[in-house]
């Protein structure tokens, strides 16, 4: 079963085409991001279903300890991936709530616009690129 990163699960994506003098995070933009997030979440949930079926169908009690260990490692990797995706689904849900509360698209730290293209690349972003870069630099300095 292929191991896909979460971003590769954002299918059927069309970039938003802003009109001249269009207000940032207007209704059309908010709807655009809600659709992206809901599709992403749906794809993640389908991947979870595929994993469950795969684990059920492929579970074999191998007599050879090496074969058993290989299978357990494969299953463990899949389960860790699904756990990360479960956390991502929670983040997607929080982001949808922010959109519905009209509190989406602005940096949590400095308050400026995050930007349409950055949000399309990472729809759950809560920091502008400058604040995110500074946070990563500080994280490296602290060593976390």
Secondary structure as a PSIPRED ss2 file (coil, helix, strand):
# PSIPRED VFORMAT (PSIPRED V4.0)

   1 X C   1.000  0.000  0.000
   2 X C   1.000  0.000  0.000
   3 X C   1.000  0.000  0.000
   4 X C   1.000  0.000  0.000
   5 X C   1.000  0.000  0.000
   6 X H   0.000  1.000  0.000
   7 X H   0.000  1.000  0.000
   8 X H   0.000  1.000  0.000
   9 X H   0.000  1.000  0.000
  10 X C   1.000  0.000  0.000
  11 X C   1.000  0.000  0.000
  12 X C   1.000  0.000  0.000
  13 X C   1.000  0.000  0.000
  14 X C   1.000  0.000  0.000
  15 X C   1.000  0.000  0.000
  16 X C   1.000  0.000  0.000
  17 X C   1.000  0.000  0.000
  18 X C   1.000  0.000  0.000
  19 X C   1.000  0.000  0.000
  20 X C   1.000  0.000  0.000
  21 X C   1.000  0.000  0.000
  22 X C   1.000  0.000  0.000
  23 X C   1.000  0.000  0.000
  24 X C   1.000  0.000  0.000
  25 X C   1.000  0.000  0.000
  26 X C   1.000  0.000  0.000
  27 X H   0.000  1.000  0.000
  28 X H   0.000  1.000  0.000
  29 X H   0.000  1.000  0.000
  30 X H   0.000  1.000  0.000
  31 X H   0.000  1.000  0.000
  32 X H   0.000  1.000  0.000
  33 X H   0.000  1.000  0.000
  34 X H   0.000  1.000  0.000
  35 X H   0.000  1.000  0.000
  36 X H   0.000  1.000  0.000
  37 X H   0.000  1.000  0.000
  38 X H   0.000  1.000  0.000
  39 X H   0.000  1.000  0.000
  40 X H   0.000  1.000  0.000
  41 X H   0.000  1.000  0.000
  42 X H   0.000  1.000  0.000
  43 X H   0.000  1.000  0.000
  44 X H   0.000  1.000  0.000
  45 X H   0.000  1.000  0.000
  46 X H   0.000  1.000  0.000
  47 X H   0.000  1.000  0.000
  48 X H   0.000  1.000  0.000
  49 X H   0.000  1.000  0.000
  50 X H   0.000  1.000  0.000
  51 X H   0.000  1.000  0.000
  52 X H   0.000  1.000  0.000
  53 X H   0.000  1.000  0.000
  54 X H   0.000  1.000  0.000
  55 X H   0.000  1.000  0.000
  56 X H   0.000  1.000  0.000
  57 X H   0.000  1.000  0.000
  58 X H   0.000  1.000  0.000
  59 X C   1.000  0.000  0.000
  60 X C   1.000  0.000  0.000
  61 X C   1.000  0.000  0.000
  62 X C   1.000  0.000  0.000
  63 X C   1.000  0.000  0.000
  64 X C   1.000  0.000  0.000
  65 X H   0.000  1.000  0.000
  66 X H   0.000  1.000  0.000
  67 X H   0.000  1.000  0.000
  68 X H   0.000  1.000  0.000
  69 X H   0.000  1.000  0.000
  70 X H   0.000  1.000  0.000
  71 X H   0.000  1.000  0.000
  72 X H   0.000  1.000  0.000
  73 X H   0.000  1.000  0.000
  74 X H   0.000  1.000  0.000
  75 X H   0.000  1.000  0.000
  76 X H   0.000  1.000  0.000
  77 X H   0.000  1.000  0.000
  78 X H   0.000  1.000  0.000
  79 X H   0.000  1.000  0.000
  80 X H   0.000  1.000  0.000
  81 X H   0.000  1.000  0.000
  82 X H   0.000  1.000  0.000
  83 X H   0.000  1.000  0.000
  84 X H   0.000  1.000  0.000
  85 X H   0.000  1.000  0.000
  86 X H   0.000  1.000  0.000
  87 X H   0.000  1.000  0.000
  88 X H   0.000  1.000  0.000
  89 X H   0.000  1.000  0.000
  90 X H   0.000  1.000  0.000
  91 X H   0.000  1.000  0.000
  92 X H   0.000  1.000  0.000
  93 X H   0.000  1.000  0.000
  94 X H   0.000  1.000  0.000
  95 X H   0.000  1.000  0.000
  96 X H   0.000  1.000  0.000
  97 X H   0.000  1.000  0.000
  98 X H   0.000  1.000  0.000
  99 X H   0.000  1.000  0.000
 100 X H   0.000  1.000  0.000
 101 X C   1.000  0.000  0.000
 102 X C   1.000  0.000  0.000
 103 X C   1.000  0.000  0.000
 104 X C   1.000  0.000  0.000
 105 X C   1.000  0.000  0.000
 106 X E   0.000  0.000  1.000
 107 X C   1.000  0.000  0.000
 108 X C   1.000  0.000  0.000
 109 X C   1.000  0.000  0.000
 110 X C   1.000  0.000  0.000
 111 X C   1.000  0.000  0.000
 112 X C   1.000  0.000  0.000
 113 X E   0.000  0.000  1.000
 114 X C   1.000  0.000  0.000
 115 X C   1.000  0.000  0.000
 116 X H   0.000  1.000  0.000
 117 X H   0.000  1.000  0.000
 118 X H   0.000  1.000  0.000
 119 X H   0.000  1.000  0.000
 120 X H   0.000  1.000  0.000
 121 X H   0.000  1.000  0.000
 122 X C   1.000  0.000  0.000
 123 X C   1.000  0.000  0.000
 124 X C   1.000  0.000  0.000
 125 X C   1.000  0.000  0.000
 126 X C   1.000  0.000  0.000
 127 X C   1.000  0.000  0.000
 128 X C   1.000  0.000  0.000
 129 X H   0.000  1.000  0.000
 130 X H   0.000  1.000  0.000
 131 X H   0.000  1.000  0.000
 132 X H   0.000  1.000  0.000
 133 X H   0.000  1.000  0.000
 134 X H   0.000  1.000  0.000
 135 X H   0.000  1.000  0.000
 136 X H   0.000  1.000  0.000
 137 X H   0.000  1.000  0.000
 138 X H   0.000  1.000  0.000
 139 X H   0.000  1.000  0.000
 140 X H   0.000  1.000  0.000
 141 X H   0.000  1.000  0.000
 142 X H   0.000  1.000  0.000
 143 X C   1.000  0.000  0.000
 144 X C   1.000  0.000  0.000
